Amino acid sequence: MRVTYKGDYSLKAIVTLAELPDGQVATIPDLSKRLDIPIKFLEQVLLGLKNGGFLASRRGKNGGYYLAKKAQDITVAAVLSYVDGALIPIACVDPCYVGCSDVSVCPIRPVFVKVNDAINNVVNQITIKEIIETRPKLGSEYTI
């Protein structure tokens, strides 16, 4: 499993927007500066998240982006699956995989099935709200 820059930036943008007070929006330049993400790439990320139903936007002088869902209703898995596709560590873990003739007797596959299950158990349970609540403070360790 590999999380792309797009997946990483998507999660960071959603967390940042979730931390805004109710009714407040963030502009692309503000998010770009705060998250250190190039504006052109951030535009693509935000548009994708909007198309995926995670974000909404408001046009005009006081326009910008905001969450379309509540932070407690967005999981890490939902975002990463939408942005990066299936979260599998190796192709043969996919139940539809047919690329190998010995998939049913492979000695390595069960290891990666366990890895896959562990990853999915974590990312399916962690919400954006939980990330915010457990966000590390300056000088503290990160724990989820």
C-alpha positions as CSV (number, residue, x, y, z in Angstrom):
1,M,0.0,0.0,0.0
2,R,1.3,3.4,-0.9
3,V,-0.3,6.7,-0.1
4,T,0.4,9.2,-2.9
5,Y,1.1,12.9,-2.4
6,K,-2.4,13.4,-3.6
7,G,-3.8,11.2,-0.8
8,D,-1.6,12.8,1.8
9,Y,-2.5,16.3,0.7
10,S,-6.2,15.4,0.6
11,L,-6.2,14.2,4.2
12,K,-4.2,17.3,5.3
13,A,-6.7,19.6,3.5
14,I,-9.7,17.9,4.9
15,V,-8.2,18.1,8.5
16,T,-7.4,21.7,8.0
17,L,-10.9,22.5,6.8
18,A,-12.4,20.5,9.6
19,E,-10.6,22.7,12.1
20,L,-12.3,25.8,10.9
21,P,-15.0,27.4,12.9
22,D,-18.6,26.7,11.7
23,G,-19.4,28.8,8.7
24,Q,-15.8,29.8,7.9
25,V,-14.2,28.8,4.6
26,A,-10.6,28.6,3.4
27,T,-9.3,29.9,0.1
28,I,-6.9,28.0,-2.1
29,P,-4.0,30.5,-1.5
30,D,-4.5,30.3,2.3
31,L,-4.6,26.5,2.2
32,S,-1.6,26.4,-0.1
33,K,0.5,28.6,2.2
34,R,-0.6,26.8,5.4
35,L,-0.1,23.3,4.1
36,D,2.9,24.1,1.8
37,I,1.2,22.6,-1.2
38,P,1.7,24.1,-4.7
39,I,-1.4,26.0,-5.7
40,K,-1.9,24.2,-9.0
41,F,-1.7,20.8,-7.4
42,L,-3.9,21.9,-4.5
43,E,-6.6,23.1,-7.0
44,Q,-6.7,19.5,-8.4
45,V,-6.9,18.0,-5.0
46,L,-9.7,20.2,-3.8
47,L,-11.7,19.8,-7.0
48,G,-11.3,16.0,-6.7
49,L,-12.5,16.1,-3.1
50,K,-15.4,18.3,-4.0
51,N,-16.4,15.9,-6.8
52,G,-16.1,13.0,-4.3
53,G,-18.6,14.8,-1.9
54,F,-16.0,15.5,0.8
55,L,-15.9,19.3,0.2
56,A,-18.1,22.0,-1.0
57,S,-17.3,25.5,-2.1
58,R,-18.7,28.9,-2.0
59,R,-18.0,31.5,-4.8
60,G,-17.5,35.2,-4.5
61,K,-15.6,37.6,-2.4
62,N,-16.1,35.6,0.8
63,G,-15.8,32.3,-1.0
64,G,-13.7,29.2,-0.4
65,Y,-13.8,25.6,0.5
66,Y,-15.4,23.9,3.5
67,L,-16.4,20.3,4.5
68,A,-19.5,18.9,2.9
69,K,-19.8,16.3,5.6
70,K,-19.2,16.2,9.3
71,A,-15.6,15.4,10.4
72,Q,-16.9,12.4,12.4
73,D,-18.5,11.0,9.2
74,I,-15.3,11.0,7.1
75,T,-12.8,8.1,7.6
76,V,-9.2,8.0,6.5
77,A,-10.1,4.9,4.4
78,A,-12.9,6.8,2.6
79,V,-10.6,9.6,1.5
80,L,-7.6,7.4,0.6
81,S,-9.8,4.9,-1.3
82,Y,-11.4,7.7,-3.3
83,V,-8.2,9.5,-4.1
84,D,-5.6,6.6,-4.4
85,G,-7.8,3.6,-5.1
86,A,-7.7,0.3,-3.3
87,L,-5.6,0.1,-0.2
88,I,-3.9,-3.2,-0.8
89,P,-0.3,-4.1,-0.1
90,I,0.0,-6.6,-2.9
91,A,-2.2,-7.4,-5.9
92,C,-3.1,-11.0,-4.9
93,V,-4.9,-9.8,-1.7
94,D,-7.7,-8.6,-3.9
95,P,-10.4,-11.3,-4.0
96,C,-10.8,-10.8,-7.7
97,Y,-7.2,-11.3,-8.5
98,V,-6.5,-13.9,-11.3
99,G,-2.9,-13.0,-12.2
100,C,-1.3,-16.0,-10.5
101,S,-2.0,-19.7,-10.9
102,D,-0.9,-20.6,-7.3
103,V,-2.8,-17.9,-5.4
104,S,-4.7,-20.5,-3.4
105,V,-1.5,-22.3,-2.2
106,C,1.0,-19.4,-2.1
107,P,2.8,-19.4,1.3
108,I,3.3,-15.6,1.2
109,R,-0.2,-14.5,0.4
110,P,-1.6,-15.2,3.9
111,V,1.0,-12.8,5.4
112,F,-0.2,-10.0,3.1
113,V,-3.8,-10.8,3.8
114,K,-3.1,-10.2,7.5
115,V,-1.3,-6.9,6.6
116,N,-4.2,-5.9,4.5
117,D,-6.7,-6.6,7.2
118,A,-4.6,-4.7,9.8
119,I,-4.3,-1.7,7.5
120,N,-8.0,-1.7,6.8
121,N,-9.0,-2.1,10.4
122,V,-7.1,1.0,11.3
123,V,-8.0,3.3,8.4
124,N,-11.7,2.3,8.5
125,Q,-12.0,3.3,12.1
126,I,-10.1,6.6,12.2
127,T,-12.2,9.6,11.4
128,I,-11.1,13.2,10.6
129,K,-12.6,14.2,14.0
130,E,-10.4,11.7,15.8
131,I,-7.3,13.0,13.9
132,I,-8.1,16.5,15.1
133,E,-8.7,15.4,18.7
134,T,-5.5,13.4,18.9
135,R,-3.4,15.9,16.8
136,P,0.0,16.3,18.3
137,K,0.8,19.6,20.1
138,L,4.2,21.1,19.8
139,G,6.6,19.0,21.8
140,S,4.2,16.1,22.3
141,E,4.2,12.6,20.9
142,Y,1.5,11.6,18.4
143,T,-0.9,8.8,19.5
144,I,-4.0,7.3,18.0
